[in-house]
Amino acid sequence: MSLEIAQPFTVNQSGGIANVSDTDLQVQQHVNALISTIQGERVMLPGYGLNLSGLIFGNNDPVLIQVMQNDVTKAFSKWEPNITLTSVSPAASTDEMLGIAAVDVVYMAGSNKVSTLQGTQYKTVTITQGGTVVNN
């Protein structure tokens, strides 16, 4: 069983660093981290993350939608190769004037790269620009 630091970083009841041992929750944290990180934000990994800010106010533009889908797919193949994307689409916004760029990601992750069908989970995650996460 592997342990990872819980995201967002928190302290547990005994005063130690909170951690996560649930594999599905770890995968969800990886998805959230990759999409909500802006490229250049991590000093030692400047290529990690996505630049979704170009999608603000452009949710209905088919060219921007295709760019977003390609960028998300490339980022996952590079940084999270054990996670298989089944769908990437812009999230429906209740008010396009809010300036929110959100993406819906449906993904499949297994216990290892060779056997992705073992322990397969399908989840949809909506993450807005700036890192606000909405789980569906």
Kinemage of the C-alpha trace (Angstrom):
@kinemage 1
@onewidth
@group {chain A} dominant
@subgroup {mainchain}
@vectorlist {calphas} color= white
{ca met a 1} P 0.000 0.000 0.000
{ca ser a 2} L 1.414 3.365 -0.986
{ca leu a 3} L 0.881 6.628 0.862
{ca glu a 4} L 0.706 10.096 -0.630
{ca ile a 5} L 0.325 13.481 1.012
{ca ala a 6} L -3.318 14.547 0.970
{ca gln a 7} L -4.243 17.391 -1.348
{ca pro a 8} L -4.935 20.056 -0.346
{ca phe a 9} L -2.173 19.854 2.239
{ca thr a 10} L -3.668 19.437 5.685
{ca val a 11} L -2.714 18.333 9.163
{ca asn a 12} L -4.445 15.264 10.610
{ca gln a 13} L -6.041 15.001 14.065
{ca ser a 14} L -2.786 13.877 15.697
{ca gly a 15} L -0.878 16.870 14.283
{ca gly a 16} L 0.922 14.975 11.528
{ca ile a 17} L 0.729 15.478 7.789
{ca ala a 18} L -2.514 14.036 6.379
{ca asn a 19} L -1.981 11.268 3.858
{ca val a 20} L -4.034 9.179 1.461
{ca ser a 21} L -3.735 5.430 0.950
{ca asp a 22} L -6.836 4.912 -1.248
{ca thr a 23} L -5.591 4.371 -4.814
{ca asp a 24} L -8.714 5.872 -6.410
{ca leu a 25} L -8.383 9.024 -4.315
{ca gln a 26} L -4.682 9.248 -5.210
{ca val a 27} L -5.541 9.093 -8.921
{ca gln a 28} L -8.208 11.757 -8.420
{ca gln a 29} L -5.618 13.971 -6.693
{ca his a 30} L -3.228 13.496 -9.633
{ca val a 31} L -5.952 14.515 -12.103
{ca asn a 32} L -6.865 17.567 -10.022
{ca ala a 33} L -3.223 18.594 -9.615
{ca leu a 34} L -2.376 18.346 -13.318
{ca ile a 35} L -5.398 20.286 -14.544
{ca ser a 36} L -5.361 22.968 -11.857
{ca thr a 37} L -1.622 23.694 -12.171
{ca ile a 38} L -0.621 26.462 -14.574
{ca gln a 39} L 2.474 25.728 -16.661
{ca gly a 40} L 5.472 27.458 -15.113
{ca glu a 41} L 3.954 27.376 -11.626
{ca arg a 42} L 6.205 24.511 -10.472
{ca val a 43} L 9.768 25.757 -10.479
{ca met a 44} L 11.441 22.356 -10.901
{ca leu a 45} L 8.849 21.157 -13.444
{ca pro a 46} L 8.010 24.236 -15.541
{ca gly a 47} L 6.269 22.147 -18.225
{ca tyr a 48} L 3.902 20.483 -15.747
{ca gly a 49} L 0.289 21.635 -15.911
{ca leu a 50} L -1.938 23.350 -18.444
{ca asn a 51} L -2.562 26.857 -19.711
{ca leu a 52} L -6.339 27.001 -19.593
{ca ser a 53} L -6.458 30.794 -19.271
{ca gly a 54} L -6.756 31.110 -23.055
{ca leu a 55} L -10.158 29.424 -22.825
{ca ile a 56} L -11.707 32.114 -20.659
{ca phe a 57} L -14.813 33.492 -22.409
{ca gly a 58} L -14.246 31.060 -25.309
{ca asn a 59} L -16.285 28.029 -24.249
{ca asn a 60} L -18.266 27.921 -27.507
{ca asp a 61} L -15.333 28.410 -29.892
{ca pro a 62} L -14.743 25.058 -31.668
{ca val a 63} L -11.069 25.871 -32.301
{ca leu a 64} L -10.406 26.623 -28.632
{ca ile a 65} L -12.286 23.481 -27.625
{ca gln a 66} L -10.043 21.388 -29.886
{ca val a 67} L -6.908 23.124 -28.543
{ca met a 68} L -8.034 22.449 -24.968
{ca gln a 69} L -8.740 18.788 -25.712
{ca asn a 70} L -5.342 18.352 -27.387
{ca asp a 71} L -3.480 20.149 -24.570
{ca val a 72} L -5.170 18.096 -21.846
{ca thr a 73} L -4.554 14.838 -23.734
{ca lys a 74} L -0.863 15.652 -24.301
{ca ala a 75} L -0.368 16.670 -20.663
{ca phe a 76} L -1.861 13.408 -19.412
{ca ser a 77} L 0.171 11.270 -21.796
{ca lys a 78} L 3.353 13.015 -20.621
{ca trp a 79} L 2.763 13.477 -16.881
{ca glu a 80} L 0.197 10.796 -15.985
{ca pro a 81} L 0.693 7.914 -18.452
{ca asn a 82} L -1.161 5.455 -16.168
{ca ile a 83} L -4.372 7.457 -16.488
{ca thr a 84} L -6.358 6.919 -19.681
{ca leu a 85} L -8.650 9.743 -20.735
{ca thr a 86} L -11.966 8.634 -22.184
{ca ser a 87} L -13.439 12.102 -22.651
{ca val a 88} L -12.277 15.725 -22.447
{ca ser a 89} L -14.740 18.564 -22.950
{ca pro a 90} L -15.348 22.107 -21.755
{ca ala a 91} L -17.588 22.261 -18.719
{ca ala a 92} L -20.898 23.993 -19.163
{ca ser a 93} L -20.832 27.385 -17.521
{ca thr a 94} L -23.918 28.903 -15.969
{ca asp a 95} L -22.664 32.384 -16.873
{ca glu a 96} L -20.088 32.849 -19.629
{ca met a 97} L -19.328 36.356 -18.362
{ca leu a 98} L -17.844 34.994 -15.130
{ca gly a 99} L -14.506 34.394 -16.842
{ca ile a 100} L -14.261 30.726 -15.925
{ca ala a 101} L -12.399 28.176 -18.002
{ca ala a 102} L -13.505 24.746 -16.857
{ca val a 103} L -12.920 21.289 -18.227
{ca asp a 104} L -14.754 18.007 -17.714
{ca val a 105} L -12.432 15.010 -17.728
{ca val a 106} L -13.627 11.430 -17.729
{ca tyr a 107} L -10.775 9.064 -17.053
{ca met a 108} L -9.968 5.436 -16.454
{ca ala a 109} L -7.167 4.312 -14.177
{ca gly a 110} L -6.111 0.850 -13.157
{ca ser a 111} L -3.696 -0.542 -10.643
{ca asn a 112} L -0.839 -0.553 -13.158
{ca lys a 113} L 0.087 0.411 -16.699
{ca val a 114} L -0.031 -3.099 -18.147
{ca ser a 115} L -3.450 -4.098 -16.806
{ca thr a 116} L -5.601 -0.990 -16.894
{ca leu a 117} L -8.785 -3.037 -16.621
{ca gln a 118} L -7.949 -4.247 -13.117
{ca gly a 119} L -9.560 -1.950 -10.574
{ca thr a 120} L -10.920 0.300 -13.310
{ca gln a 121} L -12.711 3.435 -12.152
{ca tyr a 122} L -14.568 5.967 -14.281
{ca lys a 123} L -14.892 9.404 -12.810
{ca thr a 124} L -15.790 12.869 -14.024
{ca val a 125} L -13.997 15.838 -12.551
{ca thr a 126} L -14.704 19.493 -13.297
{ca ile a 127} L -11.870 21.881 -12.468
{ca thr a 128} L -12.191 25.611 -12.977
{ca gln a 129} L -9.315 27.952 -13.773
{ca gly a 130} L -7.593 28.674 -10.496
{ca gly a 131} L -8.026 25.174 -9.134
{ca thr a 132} L -11.591 25.041 -7.830
{ca val a 133} L -12.572 21.370 -8.058
{ca val a 134} L -16.120 20.126 -8.516
{ca asn a 135} L -16.526 16.333 -8.448
{ca asn a 136} L -19.492 14.865 -10.274
